[in-house]
Structures are given as C-alpha cells and as structure tokens.
Amino acid sequence: MYKVVASPAFKASLKRFTYFLENKHSKKLAADTVKTIRQKIEQNLAQNPEIAPVSERLVELGINRYRQYRIDEHSLVFYILDEKEKTVLLLAVMDSRQSVEKLLFEVMVSL
C-alpha cells in the first residue's frame, strides 16, 4: 500500500478545477466530481499506483516523470510515483478539455 500525498500545486489545481466546473456546469456537478476523484484516488492509486501511464501530453512538453490517471471522461490527475518511499505525490487535477500548458502556468503562479 502506498501513501498518497497532495502537493500544494495539487490543492491549488483542485480549487481551480472546482471553480471551472461550477462555472461551466453547476456546484452540484463540481462537488460530485471532486468526491469521485477523491474516492478513485483512495481506492486505486494507493493500491495500484502503476495503474496510469506516463502522461503523453506532458512528455511533449519535456516532462517525462508524471503519470496521468483518467478518473472519468474528462477528469485527469497527474502524479509522481516514488517507489523507494512508497509514495504517490499528487501534482495536479484538470479537465481534459482545458489546456495543460495553461494549467501548469496558473498552478505555478498561484503557489
């Protein structure tokens, strides 16, 4: 079993993601989606952290350590797996229809 840790960047991106869903859809959908994300992270990443591949979207940007876990049709979680420490470090969450470049910039600026 791996320990799952949310980075400050993940927390910032989760707020941004929630705001995006509230404005595009509804507060209920945003709350339900965040709940599903938390459940799937706890159920799947802690048990099987290699479930997700290295993110092709980020490899194109020269970032090759981040894994991309698809939660549902549109929700993506990026994380790093530390085998030595048995830790899953959550880095960011986003809607697949958003720009990953914009997400990275906004999250880094908000820290």
SVG drawing of the C-alpha trace seen along z (x, -y; Angstrom):
<svg xmlns="http://www.w3.org/2000/svg" viewBox="-26 -34 40 36">
<polyline fill="none" stroke="black" stroke-width="0.4" points="0.0,0.0 1.3,-3.4 0.9,-6.7 -1.0,-9.3 0.2,-12.9 -1.4,-16.0 1.1,-18.7 0.4,-22.4 0.1,-22.5 -2.5,-19.7 -4.5,-21.6 -4.3,-24.8 -5.3,-23.0 -8.2,-21.3 -9.6,-24.7 -9.2,-25.9 -10.8,-22.7 -13.8,-23.1 -14.2,-26.7 -14.1,-25.7 -16.8,-23.0 -19.0,-25.3 -19.0,-28.0 -19.3,-25.7 -21.9,-23.3 -23.1,-23.5 -21.9,-23.4 -23.5,-20.0 -21.6,-18.6 -18.4,-20.1 -18.9,-18.6 -19.9,-15.2 -16.8,-15.2 -14.4,-16.1 -15.9,-13.4 -15.4,-10.8 -11.8,-12.0 -11.1,-11.6 -12.7,-8.1 -10.9,-6.8 -7.5,-8.2 -8.0,-6.4 -9.3,-3.2 -7.0,-2.9 -3.8,-4.9 -3.0,-3.8 -3.4,-0.1 -2.1,-0.1 -0.1,-3.3 1.2,-2.0 -2.4,-1.9 -1.7,-5.0 0.8,-5.6 3.4,-8.4 1.5,-11.4 2.0,-11.7 0.6,-15.3 3.4,-16.2 6.1,-14.2 5.5,-16.5 6.4,-19.4 9.6,-17.7 8.2,-16.4 8.6,-12.7 8.1,-11.6 4.4,-12.5 1.7,-9.9 -1.7,-10.7 -4.7,-9.0 -8.0,-9.3 -10.7,-9.5 -13.7,-9.8 -14.4,-11.0 -12.9,-14.5 -11.1,-14.4 -7.3,-13.8 -5.0,-13.6 -1.2,-14.0 1.1,-12.4 4.6,-11.1 5.3,-7.6 8.2,-7.3 8.9,-3.5 11.6,-4.0 9.4,-5.9 6.2,-4.1 4.5,-7.4 2.1,-8.8 2.6,-12.5 -0.4,-14.2 0.6,-17.1 -2.5,-18.5 -6.0,-17.8 -7.7,-19.1 -10.5,-18.8 -9.2,-17.2 -10.8,-19.9 -8.5,-22.5 -5.0,-23.5 -2.3,-21.6 0.1,-24.4 -2.3,-27.0 -2.9,-24.7 0.8,-24.4 1.3,-28.1 -1.7,-29.0 -0.9,-26.5 2.7,-27.6 1.7,-31.3 -0.8,-30.6 1.8,-28.9"/>
</svg>
